[in-house]
Amino acid sequence: MKLPSTLFTILITASLLLSGCSAATIPSTQAPGSTSLPEPAMPAATSAAAAPTAVESTLAPLTTSPATTSPAATSTAAMPAAAITVTDGLGRTVTLSGPAKRIVSLAPSNTEILFAIGAGAQVVGRDDVSDYPPEVKSLPTVGGNMGNLNLEQITKLQPDLVITAEINSPEQVKSMENLKLTVFYLNNPKDLNGLYTNLDIVAKLTGHEQQAAQLDDSLRQRVTAVQTALQNVTSRPKVYYEIDGTDASKPWTAGPGTFIDQLLTMAGGTNVGVGLSGGYAQMSLEELLVQNPDIILLGDAAYGTTPALVAKRPGWDAIAAVKNGRILPMDDNLVSRPGPRLIDGLETLAKIIHPEVFK
């Protein structure tokens, strides 16, 4: 009896499989003219260029597995980004449809955080004071110096997120909200742990969680390195940090609880302003002579104050730091802007206060 062609094909295929032949020797039963569609390869992931201080991403390259779908299957459309909801420093709930792509930063510390975590390419505008890293100077400015913001310019930049800080008032935040802008108010951190938290918050808003985690680890390791190096020091030199010495008879300095105070302590020194009331206060010359600091750091050096000018101030020649020539200029941005460069400030202070350790 003549077997139907279909049944004959099935019997031949089964016989070949039982005899150990490879699948490649089995005659194709695919319909004429049809082809098998390979699974399309995913495009390589890219990330925005990070600022010089940002930790580079160590993301592994994407790989694809061999296609397992039927010949008729096609790739599906990419899933939309999940919404991001975060509570800001004013207690407001801020929701984004996905990571912000066009950001206006209204505080130098925020700008430095954005670039440090790799979100610099997403920044389209800045306040007048933001000047680091150097590439931010090419960005459009929207005011902010002396508290004045150009709301029209901010709106023209079409941001999907405006990040403010404590140098911006709640009233300014409200004005921007009235213009239908999405605004996030980032509190200034009170200590280094608060800084790490701010890195995480900004990373969530911008889609750079991995880069921020790597930066966080790097900063913590550097702090630990300073602490380890100083663990056996027995002296704690007294340090006067000058914020504004325009009136040499009662100059402004950093009081308790400020980052300057905390960093001086962590760097193995003693802040002579720790006994003042208020974070920033004036110290009388009489009190400064009593404190008799071993080191004078000029946070106002950017405004023309020099060691030579300080040494000529009436009555200051009796201070140990002046007698011993330990008056040094200091980049105030490293210790007053609550961003990642605070760790640079800590390392700089430690080397100044204990040069014998960091040779």
N, C-alpha and C positions, 0 to 999 in steps of 0.2 A: 504494500500500500504506500502511495506517495505521501510523505509528511508535508504539512503546510510549511511554507518558507519560514514563518515566524518561529514555529516550534523547533524547526531544524536549527535555526540560529541559536536558540536558547540551549539546545543539547550540545552543540559544538562548544559554546562558551563555557558551559559547566565542565565539559571534558577537559578543556585546556586548563581551567583553574585547578582541577583535581590532579592534573599531571605536573603541576608546579610551574607552569609557564608564567612569565611576568605579565602584568596587566597591559604592558605596552604592546604585547603580541596579539591582544584580543582585537578582532576586527571592530572598527567603529560602527556604532548603530546610530550616530548623530544624524539628524535630518540633513539632507543636502543643503549647502549654502549657509548653514548656521555656524556661528563662532562662539567660543567661550570668552566672556569679558573678564579680564583680570581686575582685581580690586584696585581702585585708584590709589596712588601713593599720597600720603598727607604732605602738605607743604611744610618745609622746615620752619621751626619756630624762630622768631626774631625778637629781640628786646631793644628798648630804647637805650641809647648810649648813656652810661653812668658817669657821674662826676668823678674826678680823680680820686676822691676819698671813698667812693663806693666799692664794696666788695663785689668781684665779678661773680656772675652766676655760674654754678656748676651743674646746671641741668643737663642730663644725659640726652643725646640726640634721639629723636623720635624714630621708632622702627615700625614696620608693618609686617603682619604675618601673611602667609600665602592665602589666597582667596579660598573661602569655603562655601561661598554662596552659589546658588544655581546660576546657569548661564544667563538667565533673564534678569538676575538681581542687579541693582544699581546702587551707588552710594547715596546715603541719606543726607539731608541738609544739616549743617552745623546747628547744634542746640544753642538757643539764645543765652547770653550771660545771665547769671542769677542776680537778682536785685541785692544791693548792699544797704544795710540799715545800721547806723551807728548813732549813739547819743553824744552830742557835743558838750563843750564846757559850759554852755548856758542851759543845759538840760533839755535842749531841743532834739527831737528825733529827725535825723537827716537820712533820706533814702535816695539812692542812685540806682538807675536801671542796670548799671554795670560799672566797671572801673572808669573813673573820670579820664577823659581824653583831652580836654582843653581846660587848663587850670590857671587861675590867677592867684598868685601868692601875695599876701599883704603884710608879711613880716619876714625880716631877714632869717630868723631861725627856721621858719617854715620852708623858705626857699632852699636853705642849706640841707634840710632833711629831705626834701623832694629830690634834689640832685644826688644826695648821698645814697639813696635807696634805688637809684636807677630810673626815676620818673622825670628826669630833667627834660626829655623831649616832649613831655606832655604839658609843660609850663609855657603859656602863651603871653603872660604878663606878670609884672612884679611891682612892688612898691619902690619908691625912690631910694630907700636905704639899702635894699638888697644888692650886694656887690660881690658875693662869693657863691660858687666858684666864678672865676673871671668871665666865663662865657655868658653868665646871666646879664652882663652889661649890654649885650646886644638885643635883649628883649625889650619890648615896649614898656614904659613906666606909666603908672596910673596914680601918681601922687603918693601921699602918705607921710611925706616929710612935714613935721609940725601938726600931724593929725589930719591934714586935708586930703581927701580922696576925690579923684575925678570919676564920678559915677558914670558919666557919659562915655568916657574912654573904656571903663570896665565893660560896659554893656556892648560897645562896638567890638570888643574882642570875642564876644559870643562864648563865654566860658560855660562849661557844664558843671563847674565847681569853683567856688571862691573860698580859699582857706585864710581865715583871719586868726589873730592871736590877741593877747591882752593889751597890746598897744592900740588895738582897734576897739572902739566903744560899742556897747550893745545897741546904741542908737544908730551907729553906722551899719551894723548888721541888719537892723530893722529896715533902714533905707534901701539896702540892697535887696532884701526880701520883697519889698514893695515893688521893685522892678522885675520881679519874677526870677531873680537869680537864686541859685542853690548855694547857700553859704554854710560853711562848717567853722565853728569857733573852737580853736585848739588852745586849751589852757596851757600856760607856762608851767613846766615841771618844777617841782620844789627840790628835787634831788636827782641823782643819776638814774634811779629806778623809774622815776617819772619820765625821764628822757627816753628810756627804753620803751616805755608804754606808748609815748608819742610816736616813736618810730613804727610800732605795730599798727597804730591807728591810721597813720598816713599811708602805710603800705596797704592796708585793707581798702582804703578809699581809691587807691590808684592801681591795684592789681600787682603789687610787687612784694608779696609776703615773703617769698624765698630770699630775695635780695636783702630785705630788712632783717630777716633772721640771721643771715650770714654776717651782716654788719653788726648786729647786736652781739653776736658771739665774739667778733673781733674786738669790739670796744671793751667788753668785759674782760677779755684776756689781757688787754693793754693795761687796764686798771689793776688787775691782779699782779701784773709784772711790776708795776710801780710799788704796790704795797709790799710785795716780796722783797724788792730791793731795799726798802726802807725799814724792814721789820727789826733790824738790829741797831738802828740809830738811837743814840741816847740824848742828843741835844735837839731842841726845837727852837731855832732862831725866831726872834720877834720880827714881824713884817708889817710895815705900814704900806697899804695900797692906796695910792692917790687917784681919786676920780676927777676932782677939780680943785686945783690949787690957786685959783684966781685970787682968792683972799688967803694969803699965806698965814695970817694970824688965826684962821679957823677953816682949814681946808676940808673938803668933803672926802669921806672914805667909806668903805664897806663895813656894815655892821653885822650882827649875828643873823644866821639863817640864810644869808645870800649865797649864791654859788661861789663868789669870790672867797667868802669865809670858809665854806666847806672845802673848796679845792686847796686853799692854803693849809688847812688842817691835814687833809689827805696827803699833801706833799711834804709833810713833816715840819711845818712851821706853826707859828702862833700869830693869829691876827690881832693886832693891837686895838682894833676897833670892835672886838667881840663884846666889850662891856657897854657899848653905846646902845641907846634906845632907838629902834627903827632899823630897817634894812640898810638905808643910806643916810648918813648923818654927818654933821660937822663936828670936828674935833678941835678943841682949842689948842693953841701952841703950848700952853702950860701943861695940858694933859699929854700932849705928844712928847714933851721933854721928860715927863715922868715915865712914860712908857719906854722911851729911849730905844727905838727899833734898831735892830741889827741890819736890816735891809729895807730900802725904800724902792717900791715899784711904781713907776709912773704910767698909770692907765690913761693919763691925759697927754701922753707923748705925741699922739697924732695931732694935737692942737698946738704944738710948739713948745711944750714944756721939756726942758733938757736937764740932765744931771748938773751941768754947769750953772744953770739958772737957779736950781734948787739950792745948791751949795752957797749961793750968794744971798739967800733970804736971811733977813735979820733974825738972829737967835737960833737958826737951824744949824750953825756950825758946832753946837754943843751935842748934837745927836750922833750916836755911835756910827750909824750908817754913813753920815756925811764925813766924819773923821776918817773912816776906813775906806772911803770911796766905793761903797756898795749901794750906789744909786743906779738903777737900771730902767730903761724904757720897757714897756710891756704892751703887747698887742691886746687891747682891751676886748676885742671881739672874741678872743679865745676863752674868756672867762665870764663874759656877760651875756652873750647870745646863747640861749638854751637849746643848742643844737649839737650835732655830733662832734664839733670841734672843741667842745668842753674837755674831751679826753686829750686833745693836743695841748690845751691849757694846763691840765694836770701834769703832763709830762714836762712841759716847759718850766712850770713852777718848781717841780721836784729837782730839776737840774740846777736851777738858780739857788734854791735854798740849801741843797746838799750836793754841791759839786764834787765833794770827796767820794760820793757813792757812784755818781754817773761820770766817770772819767773817760 
